[in-house]
Amino acid sequence: MLCLILFVALSNNVFGYIDPGTGATIIGSIWPVIVAFFSAVFAFIVKYFWKPIKEFVLRIFNFGKKGK
């Protein structure tokens, strides 16, 4: 840990260049993470709340009527 602190404290200034394609690369790598997160949330909701969702949809479209 001490080596890391000394390394950061004694380092020189660094000038970096970010080319125009870097933004597209960053967005292209973050986008799948966002999609995966929302897919996982949707899968969780469907798994644990499937029966109430199904009953609600059946009630809306009157497919749940018995005795027809």
mmJSON file of the N, C-alpha and C atoms, coordinates in Angstrom:
{"data_MODEL":{"atom_site":{
"group_PDB":["ATOM","ATOM","ATOM","ATOM","ATOM","ATOM","ATOM","ATOM","ATOM","ATOM","ATOM","ATOM","ATOM","ATOM","ATOM","ATOM","ATOM","ATOM","ATOM","ATOM","ATOM","ATOM","ATOM","ATOM","ATOM","ATOM","ATOM","ATOM","ATOM","ATOM","ATOM","ATOM","ATOM","ATOM","ATOM","ATOM","ATOM","ATOM","ATOM","ATOM","ATOM","ATOM","ATOM","ATOM","ATOM","ATOM","ATOM","ATOM","ATOM","ATOM","ATOM","ATOM","ATOM","ATOM","ATOM","ATOM","ATOM","ATOM","ATOM","ATOM","ATOM","ATOM","ATOM","ATOM","ATOM","ATOM","ATOM","ATOM","ATOM","ATOM","ATOM","ATOM","ATOM","ATOM","ATOM","ATOM","ATOM","ATOM","ATOM","ATOM","ATOM","ATOM","ATOM","ATOM","ATOM","ATOM","ATOM","ATOM","ATOM","ATOM","ATOM","ATOM","ATOM","ATOM","ATOM","ATOM","ATOM","ATOM","ATOM","ATOM","ATOM","ATOM","ATOM","ATOM","ATOM","ATOM","ATOM","ATOM","ATOM","ATOM","ATOM","ATOM","ATOM","ATOM","ATOM","ATOM","ATOM","ATOM","ATOM","ATOM","ATOM","ATOM","ATOM","ATOM","ATOM","ATOM","ATOM","ATOM","ATOM","ATOM","ATOM","ATOM","ATOM","ATOM","ATOM","ATOM","ATOM","ATOM","ATOM","ATOM","ATOM","ATOM","ATOM","ATOM","ATOM","ATOM","ATOM","ATOM","ATOM","ATOM","ATOM","ATOM","ATOM","ATOM","ATOM","ATOM","ATOM","ATOM","ATOM","ATOM","ATOM","ATOM","ATOM","ATOM","ATOM","ATOM","ATOM","ATOM","ATOM","ATOM","ATOM","ATOM","ATOM","ATOM","ATOM","ATOM","ATOM","ATOM","ATOM","ATOM","ATOM","ATOM","ATOM","ATOM","ATOM","ATOM","ATOM","ATOM","ATOM","ATOM","ATOM","ATOM","ATOM","ATOM","ATOM","ATOM","ATOM","ATOM","ATOM","ATOM","ATOM","ATOM","ATOM","ATOM"],
"id":[1,2,3,4,5,6,7,8,9,10,11,12,13,14,15,16,17,18,19,20,21,22,23,24,25,26,27,28,29,30,31,32,33,34,35,36,37,38,39,40,41,42,43,44,45,46,47,48,49,50,51,52,53,54,55,56,57,58,59,60,61,62,63,64,65,66,67,68,69,70,71,72,73,74,75,76,77,78,79,80,81,82,83,84,85,86,87,88,89,90,91,92,93,94,95,96,97,98,99,100,101,102,103,104,105,106,107,108,109,110,111,112,113,114,115,116,117,118,119,120,121,122,123,124,125,126,127,128,129,130,131,132,133,134,135,136,137,138,139,140,141,142,143,144,145,146,147,148,149,150,151,152,153,154,155,156,157,158,159,160,161,162,163,164,165,166,167,168,169,170,171,172,173,174,175,176,177,178,179,180,181,182,183,184,185,186,187,188,189,190,191,192,193,194,195,196,197,198,199,200,201,202,203,204],
"type_symbol":["N","C","C","N","C","C","N","C","C","N","C","C","N","C","C","N","C","C","N","C","C","N","C","C","N","C","C","N","C","C","N","C","C","N","C","C","N","C","C","N","C","C","N","C","C","N","C","C","N","C","C","N","C","C","N","C","C","N","C","C","N","C","C","N","C","C","N","C","C","N","C","C","N","C","C","N","C","C","N","C","C","N","C","C","N","C","C","N","C","C","N","C","C","N","C","C","N","C","C","N","C","C","N","C","C","N","C","C","N","C","C","N","C","C","N","C","C","N","C","C","N","C","C","N","C","C","N","C","C","N","C","C","N","C","C","N","C","C","N","C","C","N","C","C","N","C","C","N","C","C","N","C","C","N","C","C","N","C","C","N","C","C","N","C","C","N","C","C","N","C","C","N","C","C","N","C","C","N","C","C","N","C","C","N","C","C","N","C","C","N","C","C","N","C","C","N","C","C","N","C","C","N","C","C"],
"label_atom_id":["N","CA","C","N","CA","C","N","CA","C","N","CA","C","N","CA","C","N","CA","C","N","CA","C","N","CA","C","N","CA","C","N","CA","C","N","CA","C","N","CA","C","N","CA","C","N","CA","C","N","CA","C","N","CA","C","N","CA","C","N","CA","C","N","CA","C","N","CA","C","N","CA","C","N","CA","C","N","CA","C","N","CA","C","N","CA","C","N","CA","C","N","CA","C","N","CA","C","N","CA","C","N","CA","C","N","CA","C","N","CA","C","N","CA","C","N","CA","C","N","CA","C","N","CA","C","N","CA","C","N","CA","C","N","CA","C","N","CA","C","N","CA","C","N","CA","C","N","CA","C","N","CA","C","N","CA","C","N","CA","C","N","CA","C","N","CA","C","N","CA","C","N","CA","C","N","CA","C","N","CA","C","N","CA","C","N","CA","C","N","CA","C","N","CA","C","N","CA","C","N","CA","C","N","CA","C","N","CA","C","N","CA","C","N","CA","C","N","CA","C","N","CA","C","N","CA","C","N","CA","C","N","CA","C","N","CA","C"],
"label_alt_id":[null,null,null,null,null,null,null,null,null,null,null,null,null,null,null,null,null,null,null,null,null,null,null,null,null,null,null,null,null,null,null,null,null,null,null,null,null,null,null,null,null,null,null,null,null,null,null,null,null,null,null,null,null,null,null,null,null,null,null,null,null,null,null,null,null,null,null,null,null,null,null,null,null,null,null,null,null,null,null,null,null,null,null,null,null,null,null,null,null,null,null,null,null,null,null,null,null,null,null,null,null,null,null,null,null,null,null,null,null,null,null,null,null,null,null,null,null,null,null,null,null,null,null,null,null,null,null,null,null,null,null,null,null,null,null,null,null,null,null,null,null,null,null,null,null,null,null,null,null,null,null,null,null,null,null,null,null,null,null,null,null,null,null,null,null,null,null,null,null,null,null,null,null,null,null,null,null,null,null,null,null,null,null,null,null,null,null,null,null,null,null,null,null,null,null,null,null,null,null,null,null,null,null,null],
"label_comp_id":["MET","MET","MET","LEU","LEU","LEU","CYS","CYS","CYS","LEU","LEU","LEU","ILE","ILE","ILE","LEU","LEU","LEU","PHE","PHE","PHE","VAL","VAL","VAL","ALA","ALA","ALA","LEU","LEU","LEU","SER","SER","SER","ASN","ASN","ASN","ASN","ASN","ASN","VAL","VAL","VAL","PHE","PHE","PHE","GLY","GLY","GLY","TYR","TYR","TYR","ILE","ILE","ILE","ASP","ASP","ASP","PRO","PRO","PRO","GLY","GLY","GLY","THR","THR","THR","GLY","GLY","GLY","ALA","ALA","ALA","THR","THR","THR","ILE","ILE","ILE","ILE","ILE","ILE","GLY","GLY","GLY","SER","SER","SER","ILE","ILE","ILE","TRP","TRP","TRP","PRO","PRO","PRO","VAL","VAL","VAL","ILE","ILE","ILE","VAL","VAL","VAL","ALA","ALA","ALA","PHE","PHE","PHE","PHE","PHE","PHE","SER","SER","SER","ALA","ALA","ALA","VAL","VAL","VAL","PHE","PHE","PHE","ALA","ALA","ALA","PHE","PHE","PHE","ILE","ILE","ILE","VAL","VAL","VAL","LYS","LYS","LYS","TYR","TYR","TYR","PHE","PHE","PHE","TRP","TRP","TRP","LYS","LYS","LYS","PRO","PRO","PRO","ILE","ILE","ILE","LYS","LYS","LYS","GLU","GLU","GLU","PHE","PHE","PHE","VAL","VAL","VAL","LEU","LEU","LEU","ARG","ARG","ARG","ILE","ILE","ILE","PHE","PHE","PHE","ASN","ASN","ASN","PHE","PHE","PHE","GLY","GLY","GLY","LYS","LYS","LYS","LYS","LYS","LYS","GLY","GLY","GLY","LYS","LYS","LYS"],
"label_asym_id":["A","A","A","A","A","A","A","A","A","A","A","A","A","A","A","A","A","A","A","A","A","A","A","A","A","A","A","A","A","A","A","A","A","A","A","A","A","A","A","A","A","A","A","A","A","A","A","A","A","A","A","A","A","A","A","A","A","A","A","A","A","A","A","A","A","A","A","A","A","A","A","A","A","A","A","A","A","A","A","A","A","A","A","A","A","A","A","A","A","A","A","A","A","A","A","A","A","A","A","A","A","A","A","A","A","A","A","A","A","A","A","A","A","A","A","A","A","A","A","A","A","A","A","A","A","A","A","A","A","A","A","A","A","A","A","A","A","A","A","A","A","A","A","A","A","A","A","A","A","A","A","A","A","A","A","A","A","A","A","A","A","A","A","A","A","A","A","A","A","A","A","A","A","A","A","A","A","A","A","A","A","A","A","A","A","A","A","A","A","A","A","A","A","A","A","A","A","A","A","A","A","A","A","A"],
"label_entity_id":["1","1","1","1","1","1","1","1","1","1","1","1","1","1","1","1","1","1","1","1","1","1","1","1","1","1","1","1","1","1","1","1","1","1","1","1","1","1","1","1","1","1","1","1","1","1","1","1","1","1","1","1","1","1","1","1","1","1","1","1","1","1","1","1","1","1","1","1","1","1","1","1","1","1","1","1","1","1","1","1","1","1","1","1","1","1","1","1","1","1","1","1","1","1","1","1","1","1","1","1","1","1","1","1","1","1","1","1","1","1","1","1","1","1","1","1","1","1","1","1","1","1","1","1","1","1","1","1","1","1","1","1","1","1","1","1","1","1","1","1","1","1","1","1","1","1","1","1","1","1","1","1","1","1","1","1","1","1","1","1","1","1","1","1","1","1","1","1","1","1","1","1","1","1","1","1","1","1","1","1","1","1","1","1","1","1","1","1","1","1","1","1","1","1","1","1","1","1","1","1","1","1","1","1"],
"label_seq_id":[1,1,1,2,2,2,3,3,3,4,4,4,5,5,5,6,6,6,7,7,7,8,8,8,9,9,9,10,10,10,11,11,11,12,12,12,13,13,13,14,14,14,15,15,15,16,16,16,17,17,17,18,18,18,19,19,19,20,20,20,21,21,21,22,22,22,23,23,23,24,24,24,25,25,25,26,26,26,27,27,27,28,28,28,29,29,29,30,30,30,31,31,31,32,32,32,33,33,33,34,34,34,35,35,35,36,36,36,37,37,37,38,38,38,39,39,39,40,40,40,41,41,41,42,42,42,43,43,43,44,44,44,45,45,45,46,46,46,47,47,47,48,48,48,49,49,49,50,50,50,51,51,51,52,52,52,53,53,53,54,54,54,55,55,55,56,56,56,57,57,57,58,58,58,59,59,59,60,60,60,61,61,61,62,62,62,63,63,63,64,64,64,65,65,65,66,66,66,67,67,67,68,68,68],
"pdbx_PDB_ins_code":[null,null,null,null,null,null,null,null,null,null,null,null,null,null,null,null,null,null,null,null,null,null,null,null,null,null,null,null,null,null,null,null,null,null,null,null,null,null,null,null,null,null,null,null,null,null,null,null,null,null,null,null,null,null,null,null,null,null,null,null,null,null,null,null,null,null,null,null,null,null,null,null,null,null,null,null,null,null,null,null,null,null,null,null,null,null,null,null,null,null,null,null,null,null,null,null,null,null,null,null,null,null,null,null,null,null,null,null,null,null,null,null,null,null,null,null,null,null,null,null,null,null,null,null,null,null,null,null,null,null,null,null,null,null,null,null,null,null,null,null,null,null,null,null,null,null,null,null,null,null,null,null,null,null,null,null,null,null,null,null,null,null,null,null,null,null,null,null,null,null,null,null,null,null,null,null,null,null,null,null,null,null,null,null,null,null,null,null,null,null,null,null,null,null,null,null,null,null,null,null,null,null,null,null],
"Cartn_x":[0.833,0.0,0.875,1.94,2.854,3.497,3.804,4.39,3.425,2.163,1.158,1.042,1.025,0.93,2.163,3.333,4.55,4.57,4.102,4.053,3.167,2.001,1.073,1.624,2.204,2.702,3.912,4.743,5.972,5.88,4.704,4.566,4.534,4.919,4.897,3.528,3.285,2.035,2.022,0.865,0.699,-0.347,-0.02,-0.96,-1.492,-2.806,-3.4,-4.247,-4.468,-5.291,-6.405,-7.599,-8.751,-9.252,-9.145,-9.574,-11.097,-11.669,-13.13,-13.8,-13.112,-13.718,-13.839,-13.187,-13.212,-14.607,-15.314,-16.673,-17.589,-17.512,-18.335,-17.935,-16.656,-16.196,-16.711,-16.656,-17.14,-18.637,-19.398,-20.847,-21.15,-20.39,-20.598,-20.296,-19.449,-19.146,-20.055,-20.617,-21.524,-22.951,-23.367,-24.728,-25.13,-24.311,-24.704,-24.877,-24.129,-24.272,-25.636,-26.044,-27.353,-28.476,-28.374,-29.391,-29.442,-28.298,-28.26,-28.89,-28.658,-29.256,-30.778,-31.322,-32.771,-33.382,-32.663,-33.14,-33.213,-32.219,-32.216,-33.359,-33.611,-34.72,-36.051,-36.211,-37.446,-37.633,-36.545,-36.626,-37.002,-36.463,-36.811,-38.295,-38.791,-40.2,-41.095,-40.772,-41.591,-41.551,-40.382,-40.27,-41.094,-41.001,-41.658,-43.089,-43.479,-44.824,-45.584,-45.22,-45.859,-47.328,-47.67,-49.059,-49.987,-49.654,-50.536,-50.636,-49.531,-49.561,-50.462,-50.343,-51.155,-52.633,-52.974,-54.373,-54.928,-54.114,-54.55,-54.849,-53.969,-54.17,-55.396,-55.571,-56.744,-58.034,-58.008,-59.196,-59.502,-58.474,-58.693,-59.36,-58.878,-59.4,-60.515,-60.982,-62.092,-61.825,-60.573,-60.257,-60.369,-60.446,-60.47,-61.854,-62.878,-64.241,-64.41,-64.967,-65.245,-66.745,-67.101,-68.521,-69.082,-68.257,-68.746,-69.327],
"Cartn_y":[-1.194,0.0,1.254,1.201,2.329,2.59,1.513,1.665,2.357,2.02,2.648,4.141,4.494,5.902,6.671,6.087,6.741,6.854,5.83,5.859,6.987,7.154,8.216,9.585,9.686,10.984,11.463,10.551,10.927,10.868,10.615,10.518,11.902,11.954,13.199,13.382,14.581,14.826,14.016,13.51,12.723,13.418,13.624,14.237,13.153,12.947,11.888,12.456,11.648,12.041,11.02,11.502,10.629,10.932,9.952,10.186,10.1,10.55,10.58,9.203,8.15,6.814,6.233,6.843,6.315,6.416,7.483,7.633,6.522,6.186,5.095,3.766,3.579,2.343,2.233,3.328,3.313,3.047,3.749,3.527,2.103,1.603,0.244,-0.815,-0.499,-1.476,-1.336,-0.162,0.034,-0.395,-0.241,-0.562,-2.001,-3.019,-4.39,-4.607,-3.879,-4.002,-3.464,-2.361,-1.779,-2.718,-3.263,-4.194,-5.444,-5.963,-7.153,-6.877,-5.69,-5.338,-5.318,-4.646,-4.564,-5.922,-6.745,-8.099,-8.926,-8.788,-9.522,-9.061,-7.76,-7.24,-7.755,-7.738,-8.234,-9.73,-10.505,-11.943,-12.202,-11.407,-11.549,-11.273,-10.198,-9.84,-10.932,-11.43,-12.475,-13.752,-14.105,-15.354,-15.323,-14.241,-14.202,-13.688,-13.037,-12.479,-12.995,-14.16,-14.673,-14.992,-15.655,-16.047,-14.831,-13.798,-12.623,-11.902,-11.84,-11.198,-11.989,-13.307,-14.152,-14.02,-14.044,-13.905,-12.539,-11.497,-10.152,-10.079,-10.636,-10.611,-11.432,-12.585,-13.41,-12.705,-11.978,-11.229,-10.103,-9.451,-8.339,-8.838,-9.937,-10.45,-11.47,-11.644,-12.554,-13.995,-14.407,-15.789,-16.645,-15.977,-16.691,-17.093,-16.822,-17.191,-18.69,-19.238,-20.676,-20.88,-22.02,-22.352,-21.915,-21.705,-21.326,-22.522],
"Cartn_z":[0.0,0.0,0.0,0.762,0.824,-0.529,-1.25,-2.586,-3.534,-3.442,-4.304,-4.003,-2.734,-2.349,-2.844,-2.672,-3.148,-4.663,-5.342,-6.801,-7.309,-6.696,-7.111,-6.722,-5.545,-5.076,-5.868,-6.337,-7.016,-8.539,-9.078,-10.531,-11.172,-12.41,-13.18,-13.82,-14.344,-15.066,-16.351,-16.675,-17.892,-18.745,-20.008,-20.935,-21.855,-21.816,-22.618,-23.735,-24.728,-25.867,-26.025,-26.119,-26.35,-27.748,-28.64,-30.022,-30.127,-31.232,-31.373,-31.302,-31.666,-31.631,-30.231,-29.269,-27.905,-27.289,-27.58,-27.038,-27.507,-28.777,-29.308,-28.692,-28.435,-27.81,-26.381,-25.65,-24.267,-24.226,-25.074,-25.119,-25.569,-26.532,-27.015,-25.977,-25.021,-23.982,-22.768,-22.556,-21.42,-21.765,-22.998,-23.424,-23.104,-23.375,-23.018,-21.518,-20.706,-19.256,-18.816,-19.395,-19.069,-19.502,-20.702,-21.206,-20.335,-19.94,-19.08,-17.723,-17.173,-15.882,-15.964,-16.975,-17.092,-17.455,-18.179,-18.468,-17.193,-16.334,-15.068,-14.17,-14.135,-13.327,-13.862,-15.181,-15.788,-15.513,-15.605,-15.334,-13.881,-12.962,-11.544,-11.323,-11.925,-11.76,-12.32,-13.499,-14.117,-13.293,-12.776,-12.021,-10.737,-9.994,-8.697,-8.736,-9.794,-9.866,-11.082,-11.614,-12.822,-12.584,-11.484,-11.245,-11.135,-10.345,-10.308,-11.657,-12.39,-13.706,-14.642,-14.634,-15.503,-15.164,-13.873,-13.47,-13.864,-13.749,-14.133,-15.625,-16.436,-17.883,-18.263,-17.643,-17.939,-17.544,-16.422,-16.014,-16.996,-17.507,-18.444,-19.719,-20.256,-21.53,-21.351,-20.142,-19.81,-20.225,-20.241,-20.527,-19.259,-18.118,-16.855,-16.415,-17.233,-16.857,-16.931,-15.862,-15.83,-16.024,-16.564,-16.721,-18.048,-19.06,-20.387,-21.083],
"occupancy":[1.0,1.0,1.0,1.0,1.0,1.0,1.0,1.0,1.0,1.0,1.0,1.0,1.0,1.0,1.0,1.0,1.0,1.0,1.0,1.0,1.0,1.0,1.0,1.0,1.0,1.0,1.0,1.0,1.0,1.0,1.0,1.0,1.0,1.0,1.0,1.0,1.0,1.0,1.0,1.0,1.0,1.0,1.0,1.0,1.0,1.0,1.0,1.0,1.0,1.0,1.0,1.0,1.0,1.0,1.0,1.0,1.0,1.0,1.0,1.0,1.0,1.0,1.0,1.0,1.0,1.0,1.0,1.0,1.0,1.0,1.0,1.0,1.0,1.0,1.0,1.0,1.0,1.0,1.0,1.0,1.0,1.0,1.0,1.0,1.0,1.0,1.0,1.0,1.0,1.0,1.0,1.0,1.0,1.0,1.0,1.0,1.0,1.0,1.0,1.0,1.0,1.0,1.0,1.0,1.0,1.0,1.0,1.0,1.0,1.0,1.0,1.0,1.0,1.0,1.0,1.0,1.0,1.0,1.0,1.0,1.0,1.0,1.0,1.0,1.0,1.0,1.0,1.0,1.0,1.0,1.0,1.0,1.0,1.0,1.0,1.0,1.0,1.0,1.0,1.0,1.0,1.0,1.0,1.0,1.0,1.0,1.0,1.0,1.0,1.0,1.0,1.0,1.0,1.0,1.0,1.0,1.0,1.0,1.0,1.0,1.0,1.0,1.0,1.0,1.0,1.0,1.0,1.0,1.0,1.0,1.0,1.0,1.0,1.0,1.0,1.0,1.0,1.0,1.0,1.0,1.0,1.0,1.0,1.0,1.0,1.0,1.0,1.0,1.0,1.0,1.0,1.0,1.0,1.0,1.0,1.0,1.0,1.0,1.0,1.0,1.0,1.0,1.0,1.0],
"B_iso_or_equiv":[0.0,0.0,0.0,0.0,0.0,0.0,0.0,0.0,0.0,0.0,0.0,0.0,0.0,0.0,0.0,0.0,0.0,0.0,0.0,0.0,0.0,0.0,0.0,0.0,0.0,0.0,0.0,0.0,0.0,0.0,0.0,0.0,0.0,0.0,0.0,0.0,0.0,0.0,0.0,0.0,0.0,0.0,0.0,0.0,0.0,0.0,0.0,0.0,0.0,0.0,0.0,0.0,0.0,0.0,0.0,0.0,0.0,0.0,0.0,0.0,0.0,0.0,0.0,0.0,0.0,0.0,0.0,0.0,0.0,0.0,0.0,0.0,0.0,0.0,0.0,0.0,0.0,0.0,0.0,0.0,0.0,0.0,0.0,0.0,0.0,0.0,0.0,0.0,0.0,0.0,0.0,0.0,0.0,0.0,0.0,0.0,0.0,0.0,0.0,0.0,0.0,0.0,0.0,0.0,0.0,0.0,0.0,0.0,0.0,0.0,0.0,0.0,0.0,0.0,0.0,0.0,0.0,0.0,0.0,0.0,0.0,0.0,0.0,0.0,0.0,0.0,0.0,0.0,0.0,0.0,0.0,0.0,0.0,0.0,0.0,0.0,0.0,0.0,0.0,0.0,0.0,0.0,0.0,0.0,0.0,0.0,0.0,0.0,0.0,0.0,0.0,0.0,0.0,0.0,0.0,0.0,0.0,0.0,0.0,0.0,0.0,0.0,0.0,0.0,0.0,0.0,0.0,0.0,0.0,0.0,0.0,0.0,0.0,0.0,0.0,0.0,0.0,0.0,0.0,0.0,0.0,0.0,0.0,0.0,0.0,0.0,0.0,0.0,0.0,0.0,0.0,0.0,0.0,0.0,0.0,0.0,0.0,0.0,0.0,0.0,0.0,0.0,0.0,0.0],
"pdbx_formal_charge":[null,null,null,null,null,null,null,null,null,null,null,null,null,null,null,null,null,null,null,null,null,null,null,null,null,null,null,null,null,null,null,null,null,null,null,null,null,null,null,null,null,null,null,null,null,null,null,null,null,null,null,null,null,null,null,null,null,null,null,null,null,null,null,null,null,null,null,null,null,null,null,null,null,null,null,null,null,null,null,null,null,null,null,null,null,null,null,null,null,null,null,null,null,null,null,null,null,null,null,null,null,null,null,null,null,null,null,null,null,null,null,null,null,null,null,null,null,null,null,null,null,null,null,null,null,null,null,null,null,null,null,null,null,null,null,null,null,null,null,null,null,null,null,null,null,null,null,null,null,null,null,null,null,null,null,null,null,null,null,null,null,null,null,null,null,null,null,null,null,null,null,null,null,null,null,null,null,null,null,null,null,null,null,null,null,null,null,null,null,null,null,null,null,null,null,null,null,null,null,null,null,null,null,null],
"auth_seq_id":[1,1,1,2,2,2,3,3,3,4,4,4,5,5,5,6,6,6,7,7,7,8,8,8,9,9,9,10,10,10,11,11,11,12,12,12,13,13,13,14,14,14,15,15,15,16,16,16,17,17,17,18,18,18,19,19,19,20,20,20,21,21,21,22,22,22,23,23,23,24,24,24,25,25,25,26,26,26,27,27,27,28,28,28,29,29,29,30,30,30,31,31,31,32,32,32,33,33,33,34,34,34,35,35,35,36,36,36,37,37,37,38,38,38,39,39,39,40,40,40,41,41,41,42,42,42,43,43,43,44,44,44,45,45,45,46,46,46,47,47,47,48,48,48,49,49,49,50,50,50,51,51,51,52,52,52,53,53,53,54,54,54,55,55,55,56,56,56,57,57,57,58,58,58,59,59,59,60,60,60,61,61,61,62,62,62,63,63,63,64,64,64,65,65,65,66,66,66,67,67,67,68,68,68],
"auth_comp_id":["MET","MET","MET","LEU","LEU","LEU","CYS","CYS","CYS","LEU","LEU","LEU","ILE","ILE","ILE","LEU","LEU","LEU","PHE","PHE","PHE","VAL","VAL","VAL","ALA","ALA","ALA","LEU","LEU","LEU","SER","SER","SER","ASN","ASN","ASN","ASN","ASN","ASN","VAL","VAL","VAL","PHE","PHE","PHE","GLY","GLY","GLY","TYR","TYR","TYR","ILE","ILE","ILE","ASP","ASP","ASP","PRO","PRO","PRO","GLY","GLY","GLY","THR","THR","THR","GLY","GLY","GLY","ALA","ALA","ALA","THR","THR","THR","ILE","ILE","ILE","ILE","ILE","ILE","GLY","GLY","GLY","SER","SER","SER","ILE","ILE","ILE","TRP","TRP","TRP","PRO","PRO","PRO","VAL","VAL","VAL","ILE","ILE","ILE","VAL","VAL","VAL","ALA","ALA","ALA","PHE","PHE","PHE","PHE","PHE","PHE","SER","SER","SER","ALA","ALA","ALA","VAL","VAL","VAL","PHE","PHE","PHE","ALA","ALA","ALA","PHE","PHE","PHE","ILE","ILE","ILE","VAL","VAL","VAL","LYS","LYS","LYS","TYR","TYR","TYR","PHE","PHE","PHE","TRP","TRP","TRP","LYS","LYS","LYS","PRO","PRO","PRO","ILE","ILE","ILE","LYS","LYS","LYS","GLU","GLU","GLU","PHE","PHE","PHE","VAL","VAL","VAL","LEU","LEU","LEU","ARG","ARG","ARG","ILE","ILE","ILE","PHE","PHE","PHE","ASN","ASN","ASN","PHE","PHE","PHE","GLY","GLY","GLY","LYS","LYS","LYS","LYS","LYS","LYS","GLY","GLY","GLY","LYS","LYS","LYS"],
"auth_asym_id":["A","A","A","A","A","A","A","A","A","A","A","A","A","A","A","A","A","A","A","A","A","A","A","A","A","A","A","A","A","A","A","A","A","A","A","A","A","A","A","A","A","A","A","A","A","A","A","A","A","A","A","A","A","A","A","A","A","A","A","A","A","A","A","A","A","A","A","A","A","A","A","A","A","A","A","A","A","A","A","A","A","A","A","A","A","A","A","A","A","A","A","A","A","A","A","A","A","A","A","A","A","A","A","A","A","A","A","A","A","A","A","A","A","A","A","A","A","A","A","A","A","A","A","A","A","A","A","A","A","A","A","A","A","A","A","A","A","A","A","A","A","A","A","A","A","A","A","A","A","A","A","A","A","A","A","A","A","A","A","A","A","A","A","A","A","A","A","A","A","A","A","A","A","A","A","A","A","A","A","A","A","A","A","A","A","A","A","A","A","A","A","A","A","A","A","A","A","A","A","A","A","A","A","A"],
"auth_atom_id":["N","CA","C","N","CA","C","N","CA","C","N","CA","C","N","CA","C","N","CA","C","N","CA","C","N","CA","C","N","CA","C","N","CA","C","N","CA","C","N","CA","C","N","CA","C","N","CA","C","N","CA","C","N","CA","C","N","CA","C","N","CA","C","N","CA","C","N","CA","C","N","CA","C","N","CA","C","N","CA","C","N","CA","C","N","CA","C","N","CA","C","N","CA","C","N","CA","C","N","CA","C","N","CA","C","N","CA","C","N","CA","C","N","CA","C","N","CA","C","N","CA","C","N","CA","C","N","CA","C","N","CA","C","N","CA","C","N","CA","C","N","CA","C","N","CA","C","N","CA","C","N","CA","C","N","CA","C","N","CA","C","N","CA","C","N","CA","C","N","CA","C","N","CA","C","N","CA","C","N","CA","C","N","CA","C","N","CA","C","N","CA","C","N","CA","C","N","CA","C","N","CA","C","N","CA","C","N","CA","C","N","CA","C","N","CA","C","N","CA","C","N","CA","C","N","CA","C","N","CA","C","N","CA","C","N","CA","C"],
"pdbx_PDB_model_num":[1,1,1,1,1,1,1,1,1,1,1,1,1,1,1,1,1,1,1,1,1,1,1,1,1,1,1,1,1,1,1,1,1,1,1,1,1,1,1,1,1,1,1,1,1,1,1,1,1,1,1,1,1,1,1,1,1,1,1,1,1,1,1,1,1,1,1,1,1,1,1,1,1,1,1,1,1,1,1,1,1,1,1,1,1,1,1,1,1,1,1,1,1,1,1,1,1,1,1,1,1,1,1,1,1,1,1,1,1,1,1,1,1,1,1,1,1,1,1,1,1,1,1,1,1,1,1,1,1,1,1,1,1,1,1,1,1,1,1,1,1,1,1,1,1,1,1,1,1,1,1,1,1,1,1,1,1,1,1,1,1,1,1,1,1,1,1,1,1,1,1,1,1,1,1,1,1,1,1,1,1,1,1,1,1,1,1,1,1,1,1,1,1,1,1,1,1,1,1,1,1,1,1,1]
}}}
